[in-house]
């Protein structure tokens, strides 16, 4: 008697597979929403910042005054493909990678 009623209760649920599909989609909805929020809050601004840094590095020219990631401030004296020479004091030049430059300073910053 108990077995037949148990089969009777699960038979309509097993026949309706559309409900299972809908429940799986609603279960994935929070994950999709979290990824969309993560993209707009973290990934997209980081990509924009990288693009701005790349264009700034490509626009570097001899005579620009720059600040580096290590805190050095100086004037660009020589430029190569991956490296540049930076004059940090009169007669003192250092070579660094272009990617170490983080900011182009306004003219007249370095005295």
For each residue, the residues with C-beta under 8 A, 3 or more apart:
1: 4 5
2: 5 6
3: 6 7
4: 1 7 8
5: 1 2 8 9
6: 2 3 9 10
7: 3 4 10 11
8: 4 5 11
9: 5 6 12 13
10: 6 7 13 14
11: 7 8 14 15
12: 9 15 16
13: 9 10 16 19
14: 10 11 17
15: 11 12
16: 12 13 19 20
17: 14 20 21
18: 21 22
19: 13 16 22 23
20: 16 17 23 24
21: 17 18 24 25
22: 18 19 25 26
23: 19 20 26 27
24: 20 21 27 28
25: 21 22 28 29
26: 22 23 29
27: 23 24 30
28: 24 25 31 32
29: 25 26 32 33
30: 27 33 34
31: 28 34 35
32: 28 29 35 36
33: 29 30 36 37
34: 30 31 37 38
35: 31 32 38 39
36: 32 33 39 40
37: 33 34 40 41
38: 34 35 41 42 43
39: 35 36 42 43 44
40: 36 37 43 44
41: 37 38 44 45
42: 38 39 45 46
43: 38 39 40 46 47
44: 39 40 41 47 48
45: 41 42 48 49
46: 42 43 49 50
47: 43 44 50 51
48: 44 45 51 52
49: 45 46 52 53
50: 46 47 53 54
51: 47 48 54 55
52: 48 49 55 56
53: 49 50 56 57 102
54: 50 51 57 58
55: 51 52 58 59
56: 52 53 59 60 101 103 104
57: 53 54 60 98 99 101
58: 54 55
59: 55 56 104
60: 56 57 64 66 76 79 84 98 101 104
61: 64 76 79
62: 76 77 78 79
63: 75 76
64: 60 61 75 76 104
65: 73 74 75 76 104 105 106 107 108 109 110
66: 60 73 74 75 76 86 101 103 104 105
67: 71 72 73 101 102 103 105
68: 71 72 73 74 86 96 100 101 102
69: 100 101 102
70: 100
71: 67 68
72: 67 68 86 88 94 96
73: 65 66 67 68 88 105 109 110
74: 65 66 68 86 87 88 89 94 110
75: 63 64 65 66 86 87 110
76: 60 61 62 63 64 65 66 79 84 85 86 87
77: 62 85 86 87 93
78: 62 84 85
79: 60 61 62 76 84 85
80: 83 84
81:
82: 97 98
83: 80 95 96 97 98
84: 60 76 78 79 80 95 96 98 101
85: 76 77 78 79 93 94 95
86: 66 68 72 74 75 76 77 93 94 95 96
87: 74 75 76 77 90 92 93
88: 72 73 74 92 93 94
89: 74 92
90: 87
91:
92: 87 88 89
93: 77 85 86 87 88
94: 72 74 85 86 88
95: 83 84 85 86
96: 68 72 83 84 86 100 101
97: 82 83 100
98: 57 60 82 83 84 101
99: 57
100: 68 69 70 96 97
101: 56 57 60 66 67 68 69 84 96 98 104
102: 53 67 68 69
103: 56 66 67
104: 56 59 60 64 65 66 101
105: 65 66 67 73 109 110
106: 65 109
107: 65
108: 65 111
109: 65 73 105 106
110: 65 73 74 75 105
111: 108
